[in-house]
Structure formats: structure tokens, C-alpha cells
Amino acid sequence: MTLIYEKAVEFMPAIGEIPPWIFYLILAILLTVLVLLVKILFFRTPKNSPYRLYKKDTVFDVPWTWEYKSKSPININCHCPDCGNELFYDEHRSGGPEGVEISLQCESCDRTVATLEGTFASLLKRVQGHIQRKIATGKWRE
């Protein structure tokens, strides 16, 4: 640790006039600022990215909405195609290959909007994959 301080004093003799702990404090602050600048400049998704306008679509004949965190869709919700209310789901056993089936139901309309194979978690993953594919291919603009 003192090697860095000694090399800095050799390079700039005026640094020898400040205590080593202040030198290391300043060095830590500068490195933190540098890391934050690199992160902001090179690893950030602009808030005004055009694909961020893509916040709803119909997947499996059900309307879906979502928001974004970085480049990933979050808060993915399904809605009734008739009244627009958020749907609730019911998972139950089925004779299908996954052994589980999900019913998306609208309380307002008192009807089942869709019945799909798999769990609700797997359905959300499939919808998220659909969204990300459309963004990657540019088909979200269609």
C-alpha cells in the first residue's frame, strides 16, 4: 500500500507534503468517480430508447402490458380483451405434457379468457421471451 504512495511522491514531490491517509482517501474518491462515470457513459440504457414505447402486445390471444428495468420487461400483466381489467390465474392439474394447466380469468366479465399449459411463472417467462425477441428483431415496431 505504501508503495503506491512512495511512487506518487517520486513522480510528484509535492504529494509528500500530505499524509498518506489523505492521499489514499483522495485516490479512493477519484477511483469511485471514475468507475461511476464509466458505468454511466458505457453501460446505461437511455430512458428514451425507442423500444421503451413498446409496452403492450397480444400474446396467446391475451393482451399484456409491462414496464422496463434496464432492458428487461418487468411487471408483466395480462388483461381481459373485453373490459381491460387485469386477469387472475388458477393453476390446476391437467393431462397435458407439463401436467399443469393455467386458466386466465376475468372477475368482471365472469369468464375464462384463456387456458394454457404450464404454470403462471412459466407463462410469464414465455411472454417475456416473446417481448425480448420482438425487441431484438425490431418486430415490435409492426
C-alpha positions in Angstrom: 0.0 0.0 0.0 2.8 2.4 0.8 4.5 1.5 -2.5 1.7 3.4 -4.3 2.3 6.5 -2.1 6.1 6.3 -2.5 5.8 6.0 -6.3 3.4 9.0 -6.3 5.9 11.1 -4.2 8.7 10.2 -6.6 6.5 11.3 -9.5 5.2 14.4 -7.8 7.3 15.5 -4.8 4.5 17.9 -3.6 2.4 14.8 -2.7 4.9 14.1 0.1 3.6 17.1 2.0 0.2 15.4 2.6 -0.3 12.5 5.0 -0.6 9.1 3.3 -4.2 8.5 4.6 -5.4 11.7 2.8 -3.6 10.6 -0.3 -5.4 7.2 -0.2 -8.7 8.9 0.6 -8.4 11.1 -2.5 -7.3 8.2 -4.6 -10.4 6.1 -3.5 -12.7 9.0 -4.2 -11.2 9.5 -7.7 -11.4 5.8 -8.5 -15.1 5.7 -7.4 -15.9 8.7 -9.5 -14.1 7.1 -12.5 -16.0 3.8 -12.1 -19.3 5.7 -11.9 -18.5 7.7 -15.0 -17.6 4.6 -17.0 -20.8 2.9 -15.8 -23.0 5.9 -16.7 -21.3 6.5 -20.1 -21.0 3.0 -21.4 -23.4 0.7 -19.6 -26.6 2.6 -19.3 -29.8 2.1 -21.3 -31.1 5.5 -22.4 -34.5 6.3 -20.9 -35.7 7.4 -24.4 -34.8 4.2 -26.2 -37.4 3.7 -28.9 -38.3 0.2 -27.9 -39.4 1.6 -24.5 -42.5 2.8 -26.3 -43.4 -0.9 -26.8 -45.3 -1.6 -23.6 -48.3 -3.7 -24.7 -48.9 -6.6 -27.0 -51.2 -9.6 -27.5 -49.6 -13.0 -26.8 -51.5 -16.2 -26.8 -54.6 -14.2 -27.7 -54.4 -12.3 -24.4 -53.4 -8.6 -24.1 -50.3 -8.0 -22.0 -48.7 -4.8 -20.5 -45.4 -4.2 -18.9 -42.7 -1.7 -17.9 -38.9 -1.8 -18.2 -36.0 -2.0 -15.9 -32.8 -1.6 -17.9 -33.5 -3.7 -21.0 -35.8 -6.2 -19.3 -39.6 -6.2 -19.2 -40.9 -6.2 -15.6 -44.4 -6.0 -14.0 -45.8 -8.1 -16.8 -49.6 -8.3 -16.5 -52.4 -9.9 -18.6 -55.7 -8.1 -19.2 -59.2 -9.0 -20.3 -59.6 -8.3 -24.1 -63.2 -7.2 -23.4 -63.1 -4.9 -20.3 -59.4 -4.3 -19.9 -59.2 -5.4 -16.3 -56.3 -7.4 -15.0 -56.8 -11.1 -15.1 -56.2 -13.5 -12.3 -55.0 -17.1 -12.7 -55.8 -20.5 -11.5 -53.3 -23.4 -11.8 -54.6 -26.9 -11.8 -53.5 -30.4 -12.8 -54.0 -31.4 -16.4 -53.5 -34.4 -18.6 -51.1 -32.4 -20.9 -47.3 -32.9 -21.2 -46.5 -30.5 -18.4 -49.1 -31.9 -16.0 -50.2 -28.4 -15.0 -52.6 -26.0 -16.7 -53.4 -22.4 -16.1 -56.7 -20.6 -16.6 -56.6 -16.8 -17.0 -59.9 -15.5 -15.7 -61.7 -12.1 -15.6 -63.7 -11.4 -12.5 -65.6 -8.5 -14.1 -66.8 -10.5 -17.1 -67.0 -13.8 -15.2 -65.3 -15.8 -17.9 -62.1 -17.7 -18.6 -60.1 -15.7 -21.2 -57.5 -18.4 -21.9 -56.4 -21.8 -20.8 -52.7 -22.6 -21.4 -50.3 -25.4 -20.5 -47.8 -24.8 -17.7 -47.5 -22.7 -14.6 -48.0 -19.0 -14.3 -44.3 -18.5 -13.8 -43.5 -20.4 -17.0 -46.2 -18.4 -18.8 -44.6 -15.1 -17.7 -41.2 -16.4 -18.9 -42.6 -17.2 -22.3 -44.3 -13.8 -22.6 -41.0 -12.1 -21.5 -39.2 -14.2 -24.2 -41.7 -13.1 -26.8 -41.2 -9.4 -25.8 -37.4 -9.7 -25.9 -37.5 -11.5 -29.3 -39.6 -8.7 -30.8 -37.3 -6.1 -29.4 -34.2 -7.9 -30.7 -35.6 -8.4 -34.2 -37.2 -5.0 -34.4 -40.6 -6.5 -35.0 -42.0 -4.5 -32.0 -42.5 -1.6 -34.4 -45.0 -3.6 -36.5 
